[in-house]
Amino acid sequence: MDWSRGRILGHGSSATVSLASSCRSDLVFAVKSSELSRSLFLQREQSILSTVSSPYIVAYKGCDVTRENNKLFYNLFMEYMPFGNILQAVQRHGGHLDLGFVGCYTWQILQGLEYLHSNGLVHCDIKSTNVLIGEDGAKISDFGCAKRVDDTAAPTSGTPMFMAPEVARGEEQGCAGDIWALGCTVMEMASGISPWPNAAEPYSVLHRIACSGERPEIPGLLPEEAKDFLDKCLKRNPKERWTATQLLNHPFVTEFNSKSAVNEIQKLNSSSPTCVLEQGFWNSMEESETHGILIRTKFENTAADRIKRLAEFSGEPRWTRDDNWITIRGTDEASASISDDGLEESVTSNVRSRISGCFSRNY
């Protein structure tokens, strides 16, 4: 494809997102680029995204390698979503979305998840900032953590605040983990409240999720149907959680699967104050790219070095509601270690290995 790179929309830990346009048509799209030598995660995302096709998943547009400033870059082309992510929509509309929009967005996310799960894929990082909004509503994005269900060698990945208990313990990461994360996302849409609002830092939230027996507190002001929907998503036992197919038939979302509901979403988006060229909403792309870092036990930086830099950071993060949260990926092969003072001995070794892995924050 002959294309031209436009303005930079955002930066991630290993990739830059830019606006792009075709040289032979009026097509506008997004391009996520990384130096070829550092493009492992971007190529991994491409390998998944190129195999899926759903109106509820951000569309894959292609990829190529270019030489710019005497460097080779790997480029991933994606559908351009002009209205930002769900978390930004929540912030634009008074701290929570009207329940009708919550139901419609949830139905659309479930459609995307049902498609992925029925095709043997797990997203592994469903959250408000990884669901983008276009003219027709919500679409799942950022497949940097995605894997095939039967890929037992894939590392555990995701964002601690949205991890299911079995994922935090390092036992399994399957379709049920996406459903737990969906429940957390619906809570944010409906109430503006994070799933674990009182957890001070990632050590405590991982321990709390993995070992405490607790689950996110369902907001009491929600109607009973919404509470019941969340209850079905947030069962600590993954075998008790409803599947995406079952949830699509739940009364909370069945009334929002009509064309009229989509039309209402289009009206909301058409009146949005967010300009399609505004950089702000692309922070979701750069943040989620940061969420795709594997433990680097074979690289130059140790876990202690990364934690030290994290503690010494005095700048202002570009986050809004993800304050104090960092995303991890861990492997059972991780050899880096840190002190686990303050964690109870009941925390499993797998949890410790994930805590002691590569911590990454998007500055």
HELIX and SHEET records of a PDB file:
HELIX    1   1 LEU A   36  ARG A   38  5                                   3    
HELIX    2   2 LEU A   40  LEU A   49  1                                  10    
HELIX    3   3 ILE A   86  ARG A   92  1                                   7    
HELIX    4   4 LEU A   99  SER A  118  1                                  20    
HELIX    5   5 SER A  128  ASN A  130  5                                   3    
HELIX    6   6 PRO A  160  PHE A  162  5                                   3    
HELIX    7   7 PRO A  165  ALA A  168  1                                   4    
HELIX    8   8 CYS A  175  SER A  191  1                                  17    
HELIX    9   9 PRO A  202  CYS A  211  1                                  10    
HELIX   10  10 GLU A  224  CYS A  233  1                                  10    
HELIX   11  11 PRO A  238  GLU A  240  5                                   3    
HELIX   12  12 ALA A  244  LEU A  247  1                                   4    
HELIX   13  13 PRO A  251  THR A  254  1                                   4    
HELIX   14  14 LYS A  259  SER A  270  1                                  12    
HELIX   15  15 GLY A  280  TRP A  282  5                                   3    
HELIX   16  16 ASN A  283  THR A  290  1                                   8    
HELIX   17  17 ALA A  303  GLU A  312  1                                  10    
HELIX   18  18 SER A  349  ILE A  355  1                                   7    
SHEET    1   A 5 TRP A   3  HIS A  11  0                                        
SHEET    2   A 5 THR A  16  SER A  22 -1                                        
SHEET    3   A 5 VAL A  28  GLU A  35 -1                                        
SHEET    4   A 5 LYS A  71  MET A  78 -1                                        
SHEET    5   A 5 TYR A  60  GLU A  68 -1                                        
SHEET    1   B 2 LEU A 121  VAL A 122  0                                        
SHEET    2   B 2 LYS A 147  ARG A 148 -1                                        
SHEET    1   C 2 VAL A 131  GLY A 134  0                                        
SHEET    2   C 2 GLY A 137  ILE A 140 -1                                        
SHEET    1   D 2 THR A 156  GLY A 158  0                                        
SHEET    2   D 2 ILE A 328  GLY A 330 -1                                        
END                                                                             
